[in-house]
């Protein structure tokens, strides 16, 4: 059954990167794949977390066995000291996904049914909802041919085929939650309630089905990216009660790389219903939610860099608060670049209340604040926004509007500048 599962899973993929740690399950995955679907293997990827001699031996074994089997192998090592399961996992997955991107492949892991049981128990202990309780059954771009097989069957295959592996001593340490569940809690639960593991797996399947339904519902909301923000129409969200919002927001947030905790979900649900236009709330992970123009925006929180006094621009790179100005070959039509008069003193600063500019095509000056607002910038985004002056006249609001003086005209010498957010700001 081991090779059947591997062949079924890998044959459905053009190219696969096998995640192999050197432990029993993953070494079986590599050996079974080499027998059942060798043409699908783009690479064997192994990662040394830097956790000790056992990790080094395991990675070395993977490299030797992959080469013996004639499989291409990629060996990664932690560049810094990693502490704990969360950091090990993050570094390992960053490496695996990088290898998969390079190979234009998907990742396959050796997670077994036992791993799924342990994962779901961990999620229960953390108070997860359906999204978390799905565990390894959730839809994913990762392939797991063993997820319906018990670990004992994988070990039996290893012994029957002489597969070598390294037993990591940390797998016996009760310092790690997963090990305590594997060694103590899961067996105890099975003793007091025979069949508990199968009941838990059935729960996970129902949770995965519900999760898929919620993701389809979230996709139907028509959320859209606006720069670094995710915008969701508030009216569409208000069709749902608090429980519905509590299921939808984690899906929407996941698309931004944000994992919401229970408190964050509750705050977002309440803010969706009650937040005043222009209001915002902070969220974990450096994000915020903003009520703006009939939408709820989910975006990285703004950390304004104080805008300096007017700075000369046009002679190399210059910074003004959270913004950087640099010379460019041509201005083009983008509002982030402008052709400025070369015979004027060019400076940039943060806009001030009362500032005015005559936009290209307009007959009279308009308040800069109104132009920023018309461009869809809420109060938090407007703070510290730059303007560029030729002499005493504002001629360009980067990303928003330009005046006639900030456009190319035949026979007029110009200095072409582009503006961009500082990535260190």
C-alpha positions, 0 to 999 in steps of 0.5 A: 500500500505504501508504494501504491499511495506514492505512485497515485500521488506523485503520478498526478504531479508533473514534478515533485520535491520530496521533503526528506528529513532522514527519519523513518517516514521520509526515508520510506517516502524517498525509497518508495518514490524511487521505485514507484514514480522516479520520473516525477522526482525533481529533487530530494530536499533535506534541511539541517536545523543546526540542532546537533549531531543527530541532525547532521547525521540525518542530513548526511544519510539523506544525501548519500541515499539520494545519490545512491538512488540516482536522485538529485538532492538539495541540502540546506543548512540553518544560517542562524541558531534556531530555537524551538519547533516554530523556528525549525518549521519556519526555516525548513519550509522556507527552504523547501518552498525555495527548492520547489520554486526553483524546480517548478514543482510541488512539495511532497511530505511523509506525514502519516495518519498518526501525524494528523491525529497529533496535529488535530489534538494540538489544535483542539488544545489551542481552541482552534475552530474548523479552520484549524481542526482540519489539520493536514486534511485542509486543501493545500499545494503540499502533497501527502501520500501517507496521510491516510496510512498509519505510521506502523505501516510505514515502519513495516515497509522500512524494515521489509525493504531495508530502509535506513534512517536516523532516529532523532533523540529529540523525538523522545523529549517531552520538552516538545508538545507534539512529543508529549501528545505522541508519547502520553496524551494520545495513547491515554485517550485511546485507552479510555476511549477506544476508537478515539483517533478514528473519531478525531479523524472523522471530525477533521474531515468534517472540519476540512469540508466546512473549511472548503465551504467557507473559503468558497464563500470568502472567494465570492465576496469579491475581495481585491488587492489595493497595493499592500491592502486587501479591500472587502466591501462592507455591505457584502460582509454585513450579510453575515452575523458575528459567527459567519464573520468569525469564520470568514475573516481568518480565510481573508486574513490568510490571503494576506499572510496573517494568522488571526488569533481568537481575539483578533477574529472577535475584534474584526467581526465587531469592527466590521459591524460597528466601526465608524468610517475612517476608524481603524484598529490594530491587529497582531502581526503588524497589521491593522483594519480600516473602515474606508469608503465603504470597505474594510481594508486589511493592511500592514500597519503604518509606521510613519517616519517623521517628515523632515524639513524641505529637502533638495531633490534632483541631485542624486537620491534624497529621502523625505520622511518615509519616501525616497526620491531618485533621478530617472531616465524618463517620467512616462505617464506614471504619477510616481514620476515627474519631469520637473523644471531644471531651472528652478530650485526643487525641494520636497517635504510633507504636505501641510494644512492649507497647501494648494496646487493647480492640477494639470487640466484644472483652472484653479488651485485645489487643496492638497488635502482634498486631492489626497482624499480624492485619490482614496487615501484615508487619514492615516495614509495621508499623514506625512505624504510628500509634495514637491515644490519648484521654488515656492510652488507645489508642482507634484504630489507623488502618486496623486497628481501633477501640475502643468509645471511637472510635465514634459514640454518640448524645448524645456530642460527638465529633471526627471524624478521618481518617488518610492516608499523607503523600504527601511521606513 
